[in-house]
Amino acid sequence: MARARLYPSVRLITNEPTRGPWIYARNVAALEERVEDGALVEVLDASRRFLGHAFYNGRSDIRLRLVAEGRRGDLDRPERFFEARLRAADNLRRRGLGLAAVTNAYRVAHAEGDDLPGLVVDRFADTLVCEYHALGFWRAREVLETALGRIFPGAEIVARVPPSAARSEGFEAPPAGPAPREVWIEEHGLRYPVVPGTGHKTGWFCDQRDNRQRIASFAAGKDVLDLCCNAGGFALSAARAGARRVRAVDLDEVALERARRAGEENGLDVEWRHADGFDVLREVASERGPRPELVVLDPHKLIPNRSSLELGKKKYGDWNALALGALAPGGLLATFSCSGALDLPGFLGIVFGAARRAGREVRLLEILGAAPDHPQRPDWPRSRYLKGALLALAD
């Protein structure tokens, strides 16, 4: 007896294997039956062989987001399927990575990296932020948030849809509700106030957790300048590690105030400054006194999309040229980019070009990336959005 279909089918124009979880509109054949945007569908190749299940969206150039490749029965009970996938992702963090021993703030699900393309889930103490980048996951949010409630009993769940995702997926983001309550997270023994789902990203940069520790290991006895400091993670980690002086700069007054409070909570001395980092670097470079011996440069995403690639590359070049120009001879620069449209070789080329512009000779010491709770599919390099470099300036 033939198995009844639970989902409509969408056919591709080729029999070639798919690469990664996104299938673009140009690779999808004309629909042969009615399919609602955001619905789960069966994906067939050009010869009508079953490939897997995906969320379909006719409003987006990313026409299909594959959530399962394998058996037709995998999605017979979607609530059970998604709960199992979310549990597997959280088990990797808790058991595989042992994150509970060092923090109560980590990424539970990293979209494509956890085979949930278009869904990000971050944990902040007893609050979860679900960030929806795909219409299909947004439509399935009741199933997803119910599953998360079983995995994290009693947790408050905050839903967030970035405006850019709503535009690209062709739906309206929900109206802003009351601000979520503030929670205090812990990371490697330091405490920080976070308002989940607000500010940059989901409220806290979990991806820089290991880099904060790594850069702090070089801070003892040094004059440290943290640019675009946001909530103060690099600055406070350096201060606790024994830096002689720590200055932290940001234009976001709300984030800077939280950083000040975190400094007070942890009993650490940091000079917080509300200012444009470009202006501060020019001031430091023009001063005759000692220059910083360790500079951290972690700007917001300067390339939000492909159309802004060239302008963003110029901004990264300007930032790094100024930072290297302000650094003391023999000093260290930790520089980062979170722009997914800029790959690692391109970013390194910009940084090395900035060194030439600044007339400084540098050595590359380390390549830095996101913490391991941000895994990457081998066939999906887009997951490696955060890239960084630790450089040493010649004496």
Secondary structure, DSSP 8 states (H G I E B T S, - for coil): -----SS-EEEBS--S---SSEEEGGGB---SS---TT-EEEEE-TT--EEEEEEE-TTSSEEEEEEEES-GGGGSSHHHHHHHHHHHHHHIIIIIS-GGGTBSEEEEEEGGGGT-TTEEEEEETTEEEEEE-SHHHHHTHHHHHHHHHHHSTT-EEEEE--HHHHHHHTS------S----EEEEETTEEEEE-TT-SSTTSS-GGGHHHHHHHHTT-TT-EEEEES-TTTHHHHHHHHTT-SEEEEEES-HHHHHHHHHHHHHHT---EEEES-HHHHHHHHHH-SS---SEEEE----S-SSGGGHHHHHHHHHHHHHHHHHHS-TT-EEEEEE--TTS-HHHHHHHHHHHHHHHT--EEEEEEEE--TTS---TT-GGG---EEEEEEE--
